[in-house]
Amino acid sequence: DGRGDKIWAEACDKEVANLKLNTNFAVGNLKNLVSIAEKPNALQPVTVPTEGEVSEARALLDELCSVKADGLLPCERFDVPQTSSQEVGFKFTKLVKTNPMFHQPRNGCAVTKYADAYYETTGVTPFHRKSGAVAFAKKWF
């Protein structure tokens, strides 16, 4: 449709009218200008740490970044919230005890137990299409 082309041309004309080319280009201090770039594979000499420095660094890391509390919740690790998002619900306790009359956990029925056993033994679900079944279906349907 021609209207879309006219709208596009008008938008391009507006863009070109406001376009200004920067003609003032300046280079900084020429004494500090590096004309040759470093090689990408240039290596910086590395000092090898001594065994004492390595053991001190490991001790400091173990002290600062201990993984002892890795599996704990934030409220179990810290006394107070560490971030603003932890402030809401940091010390969560249930207001009402769970009533066994309304608490009905999901128990598997015979069909789901069969499907679990089938998957464990064969490695595929009972609904997995077998190659022979597809050929059979194409032949008869």
C-alpha angles and dihedrals in degrees: 000000000000097000093067091052092050092049090049092049091049092050090049091049091052090049093050092047091058094042114110123184116223107235097170107088122165135178119217124238107333092210090065094044114116108210097183120056121222118260111263092229096048110131127214114223109255125207114224112230119234123244090256092054091048093050091047091050092049091049090051091048092049090050095048102033104033116171093203091102095040096116096043126102117248092252089055094047100046135036094218132027114275097204136031091249090058092058093080110074096355094138098036118182127165113254094209129029116246111267110222090213091066098031107090112163119206113266122189119249125216093270095053091045089052091049091050092049091046091051093048093052101039103025093230132080121258088250094058111121115239119217093239092052091057092050090047092051092049091049097052104029 
